[in-house]
Structure formats: C-alpha cells, structure tokens
Amino acid sequence: MRIIVIEDEKPAARLLQRKLEKLGLQTEIMLHSVQESLEWFAANEHPDLIFLDIQLSDGLSFEIFEHVAIESAVIFTTAYDEYALKAFKLNSIDYLLKPIDEDDLEAAVAKFRSRLPKRESGSLDFDEIRKLLVNPFSNRYKQRFTVKIGQHLKVIPVGEIECFYSENKGTYLHTIDNRDYLLETTLEMLEGELDPLQFFRVSRKFIVSLAASREIVMYSNSRLRINLPTYKADEVIVSREKVSDFKQWLA
C-alpha cells in the first residue's frame, strides 16, 4: 500500500507517521504545501491513500483537487471541522480532527481496508481501487446524505427520506421522522444522483420518494396531489406535464 502524508506542520507529520508505523503502515513521502503537492502529483504515480491536512501553509488543500484529478482515497486530518461537508464530497474515507486519536486513526484505516477489492489470490488489487475512486459514485446512486447540524455531522440513509424540496433559494431534504435539513446542492443536481426507481421529480419544487408516495389524489387541471406521511408544509403537486410519466413510474 502506497501512502503519502500532506501536512504543513512537520512535527505533526512525523507524529502521524509514527502512529501509522504502529499500525504496520509505512509512509512513502511527506509533502508540506499545495504547490509542493501539485508538483509531486504532476511527476509521480498517485498513491493508494493520502492523509491530507486541509489548511496548508500556502492555502487550502482543496486547491489541489481543482488542478489534479486525484486517483487516491483520502483521509482528511485537520484541527478544524468547518470543512467537513466539503471534504465528504471528495474521495474522502474519513475526517479526523487533531489531535488525532490512535483508535480513530485505526478505525479510519480499517474503513479504507474494508472497501478494498481483492484479487482471487486474496491480495489487494490497487488498479481496481483506483478505477473505483476516480469516480466513487460511478454506476451507482447515492445511498446516504451527510448534513451538518451545529458542530455535528448526521448521516441520513435515502430510505429515511420522504422528499427533497426547494424553498427560498435553498434545497432541503425531509425525513420520515418529520425533520428538514438544508443541503448544499440543487434539485437539478440531485436528479442525477438519485436512483430513478426510488425518486421522481414531480415539479420544479419537489422530488418525492416512491416509498412515501402512498396516497395520491386527483387535483385541479388534470394534476395529482401526493399526501406524504409527515411533510405538511406545502401541497406536493405533480405538474400536469409530469402526470403521465409519474403514473408510469408508479406502475
């Protein structure tokens, strides 16, 4: 397994290296800035796993992703949690807050190992790993959403979602336990991320879950109204031009 650490504080980098050694893992190289990282990635094969600090000496490490199509899994290491949501949108395996707890580090490495495809011989197939991590959502749809609540992150499986809706230029998801969470996305983007067998865009304002669409009634102008189990803030109307496709979707 090829591992690199990108960390601008050299004592912190060496401490992480020693903790990894306790887990039987060797660090191939340590980088200390955005610019140094960009130069290294331009000249070297990408590693299997990157431990990446977010705030580097010359900027945020997210800038690396803007210039390089990273083909590695990433475990973020940082003293700040305000970037967690952005981190999870990248090839992130985990997000560790400094000072890094050894048990948390071991759990993050175990999470990475659990996702590794294996050859028939039982050895790890890193070529296949890279193919999966270039686009971790290729050939499959989102199974969960991560939302920020104060200083905490909450993971919501799609099976717990009744609908997505837009309101006041924001996009929200509504859960079966009658809670609403703001998302950093749009309904247009969600359409490409959700399983079309489970979710349907019924109007400009709503995407509904098949599992939650249990009561459907006729509405004016040849439209339909969906009575969701807990969402009551507004009427969920299937627009007239969507009615035919919606009925086929239900069939």
C-alpha positions as CSV (number, residue, x, y, z in Angstrom):
1,M,0.0,0.0,0.0
2,R,1.4,3.4,-1.1
3,I,0.7,6.1,1.4
4,I,1.6,9.8,1.5
5,V,1.0,12.5,4.1
6,I,0.4,16.1,3.2
7,E,0.8,18.2,6.3
8,D,2.4,21.7,6.6
9,E,3.4,21.2,10.3
10,K,6.4,18.9,10.2
11,P,6.2,17.7,13.8
12,A,2.5,16.8,13.2
13,A,3.5,14.9,10.1
14,R,6.2,13.0,11.9
15,L,3.7,12.2,14.7
16,L,1.2,10.8,12.2
17,Q,3.9,8.8,10.5
18,R,4.8,7.2,13.9
19,K,1.2,6.4,14.6
20,L,0.9,4.8,11.2
21,E,4.0,2.7,11.8
22,K,2.3,1.3,14.9
23,L,-0.4,0.1,12.6
24,G,2.2,-1.5,10.3
25,L,1.9,1.1,7.6
26,Q,4.9,2.9,6.0
27,T,4.7,6.5,4.6
28,E,6.2,6.8,1.2
29,I,6.7,10.6,1.3
30,M,5.6,13.7,3.2
31,L,4.5,16.9,1.4
32,H,4.0,20.3,3.1
33,S,2.2,22.7,0.8
34,V,-0.3,23.0,-2.1
35,Q,2.4,23.9,-4.5
36,E,4.8,21.1,-3.5
37,S,1.8,18.7,-3.8
38,L,0.9,19.8,-7.3
39,E,4.5,19.4,-8.5
40,W,4.7,15.9,-6.9
41,F,1.4,14.7,-8.4
42,A,2.5,16.0,-11.8
43,A,5.6,13.8,-11.8
44,N,4.5,10.7,-9.8
45,E,2.0,7.9,-9.9
46,H,-0.8,8.6,-7.4
47,P,-0.7,6.7,-4.1
48,D,-3.4,4.4,-2.8
49,L,-4.1,6.5,0.3
50,I,-3.5,10.2,1.2
51,F,-3.6,11.6,4.7
52,L,-4.4,15.3,3.9
53,D,-4.4,18.3,6.2
54,I,-6.8,21.0,5.0
55,Q,-5.1,24.2,6.0
56,L,-1.6,24.2,4.5
57,S,1.0,26.9,4.6
58,D,0.0,28.3,1.1
59,G,-3.7,27.7,1.1
60,L,-6.4,25.1,1.5
61,S,-5.6,21.6,0.3
62,F,-8.9,21.6,-1.7
63,E,-7.0,23.7,-4.3
64,I,-5.1,20.5,-5.2
65,F,-8.3,18.9,-6.3
66,E,-9.0,21.9,-8.5
67,H,-5.9,21.2,-10.6
68,V,-5.3,17.4,-10.2
69,A,-7.8,14.6,-10.8
70,I,-6.8,12.7,-7.6
71,E,-7.0,9.0,-8.1
72,S,-6.4,8.1,-4.4
73,A,-8.6,7.6,-1.3
74,V,-8.3,10.5,1.1
75,I,-8.4,10.7,4.9
76,F,-8.6,14.3,6.0
77,T,-6.7,15.4,9.1
78,T,-7.4,18.9,10.5
79,A,-7.8,20.9,13.6
80,Y,-11.0,22.5,12.2
81,D,-14.4,20.9,11.4
82,E,-15.9,23.6,9.3
83,Y,-14.7,22.0,6.1
84,A,-16.2,18.6,6.8
85,L,-19.1,18.8,4.4
86,K,-16.8,19.8,1.5
87,A,-14.3,17.1,2.4
88,F,-17.0,14.4,2.2
89,K,-17.8,15.4,-1.4
90,L,-14.3,14.5,-2.4
91,N,-12.8,11.0,-2.4
92,S,-12.9,11.0,1.4
93,I,-12.8,7.9,3.5
94,D,-12.8,9.7,6.8
95,Y,-12.3,13.1,8.5
96,L,-10.0,13.1,11.6
97,L,-9.8,16.0,14.0
98,K,-6.5,16.9,15.6
99,P,-5.1,15.8,17.9
100,I,-5.6,12.5,16.1
101,D,-6.8,9.8,18.4
102,E,-5.0,6.5,17.7
103,D,-8.2,4.5,17.9
104,D,-9.9,6.9,15.4
105,L,-6.9,6.5,13.1
106,E,-7.0,2.7,13.3
107,A,-10.8,2.8,12.6
108,A,-10.2,5.1,9.6
109,V,-7.6,2.8,8.1
110,A,-9.9,-0.2,8.8
111,K,-12.6,1.6,6.9
112,F,-10.3,2.1,4.0
113,R,-9.2,-1.6,4.0
114,S,-12.8,-2.8,4.1
115,R,-13.5,-1.0,0.8
116,L,-10.6,-2.6,-1.0
117,P,-11.4,-5.0,-3.8
118,K,-9.2,-8.2,-3.8
119,R,-7.7,-10.4,-6.3
120,E,-8.6,-14.1,-6.4
121,S,-5.3,-14.8,-4.6
122,G,-6.5,-12.6,-1.7
123,S,-4.0,-9.8,-2.4
124,L,-5.3,-6.2,-2.8
125,D,-6.0,-5.1,-6.4
126,F,-4.9,-1.4,-6.3
127,D,-5.6,-1.0,-10.1
128,E,-9.2,-1.7,-9.4
129,I,-9.2,0.6,-6.3
130,R,-8.1,3.5,-8.5
131,K,-10.8,2.8,-11.0
132,L,-13.4,2.9,-8.3
133,L,-12.0,6.0,-6.6
134,V,-11.7,8.2,-9.7
135,N,-15.5,8.4,-9.6
136,P,-16.7,6.8,-6.3
137,F,-20.3,7.2,-7.4
138,S,-19.9,5.7,-10.9
139,N,-22.5,3.1,-11.8
140,R,-24.5,3.6,-8.6
141,Y,-26.6,6.2,-6.9
142,K,-26.3,8.0,-3.6
143,Q,-27.2,5.8,-0.6
144,R,-26.9,8.5,2.0
145,F,-26.6,12.2,2.6
146,T,-24.4,13.9,5.2
147,V,-25.7,17.1,6.7
148,K,-24.2,19.4,9.3
149,I,-26.1,20.2,12.5
150,G,-24.2,22.7,14.6
151,Q,-20.8,21.1,15.2
152,H,-22.0,17.6,14.4
153,L,-22.5,15.6,11.2
154,K,-25.5,13.4,10.6
155,V,-25.7,10.7,8.0
156,I,-29.2,10.1,6.6
157,P,-29.9,7.0,4.5
158,V,-32.0,7.6,1.4
159,G,-34.6,5.1,2.8
160,E,-35.4,7.7,5.5
161,I,-36.2,10.5,3.1
162,E,-39.7,11.4,2.1
163,C,-38.9,14.2,-0.3
164,F,-36.5,16.9,-1.4
165,Y,-37.8,20.4,-2.0
166,S,-36.6,23.9,-2.8
167,E,-37.5,26.9,-0.8
168,N,-36.1,30.5,-0.6
169,K,-33.2,29.5,-2.9
170,G,-32.3,26.6,-0.6
171,T,-32.6,22.9,-1.2
172,Y,-33.9,20.7,1.7
173,L,-34.5,17.0,2.4
174,H,-37.4,16.0,4.6
175,T,-37.2,12.7,6.6
176,I,-39.8,10.2,7.7
177,D,-39.4,11.5,11.3
178,N,-40.6,14.9,10.2
179,R,-37.3,16.8,10.1
180,D,-35.8,19.1,7.5
181,Y,-32.2,19.5,6.6
182,L,-30.5,22.0,4.3
183,L,-28.3,20.6,1.5
184,E,-25.5,22.3,-0.4
185,T,-26.9,21.3,-3.8
186,T,-29.9,21.8,-6.1
187,L,-32.8,19.7,-7.2
188,E,-31.3,19.6,-10.7
189,M,-28.1,18.1,-9.4
190,L,-30.0,15.7,-7.2
191,E,-31.9,14.3,-10.2
192,G,-28.6,12.8,-11.5
193,E,-27.6,11.4,-8.1
194,L,-30.8,9.7,-7.0
195,D,-32.0,6.2,-8.1
196,P,-34.8,6.9,-10.6
197,L,-36.5,3.8,-9.5
198,Q,-36.9,5.3,-6.0
199,F,-37.2,9.1,-6.6
200,F,-39.2,11.2,-9.1
201,R,-39.1,14.9,-9.9
202,V,-42.8,15.7,-9.7
203,S,-42.4,19.5,-10.2
204,R,-39.9,22.3,-10.1
205,K,-40.2,22.3,-6.3
206,F,-40.3,18.6,-5.3
207,I,-38.6,15.3,-5.7
208,V,-40.6,12.6,-4.0
209,S,-39.7,9.1,-2.7
210,L,-41.7,6.1,-4.1
211,A,-41.9,4.6,-0.7
212,A,-43.5,7.7,0.7
213,S,-46.0,8.3,-2.2
214,R,-48.7,6.1,-0.7
215,E,-51.7,8.4,-1.0
216,I,-52.3,10.1,-4.4
217,V,-55.5,12.1,-5.2
218,M,-56.9,13.9,-8.2
219,Y,-56.3,17.6,-8.2
220,S,-57.4,20.5,-10.4
221,N,-56.3,21.0,-14.0
222,S,-55.6,17.3,-14.5
223,R,-52.9,17.3,-11.9
224,L,-52.2,15.0,-8.9
225,R,-51.6,15.7,-5.3
226,I,-49.4,13.5,-3.2
227,N,-50.1,13.3,0.6
228,L,-46.8,12.4,2.2
229,P,-46.8,10.8,5.6
230,T,-45.2,13.7,7.5
231,Y,-44.4,16.6,5.1
232,K,-47.2,19.1,5.5
233,A,-45.6,22.5,4.9
234,D,-46.9,22.8,1.4
235,E,-49.0,20.8,-1.1
236,V,-47.0,18.3,-3.2
237,I,-48.4,18.6,-6.7
238,V,-47.5,16.6,-9.7
239,S,-47.4,19.1,-12.5
240,R,-49.6,18.4,-15.5
241,E,-46.8,17.7,-17.9
242,K,-45.4,15.2,-15.4
243,V,-48.6,13.2,-14.7
244,S,-48.2,10.7,-17.5
245,D,-44.6,9.9,-16.7
246,F,-45.4,9.8,-12.9
247,K,-48.1,7.2,-13.5
248,Q,-45.7,5.0,-15.5
249,W,-43.1,5.4,-12.7
250,L,-45.7,4.2,-10.1
251,A,-46.6,1.2,-12.3
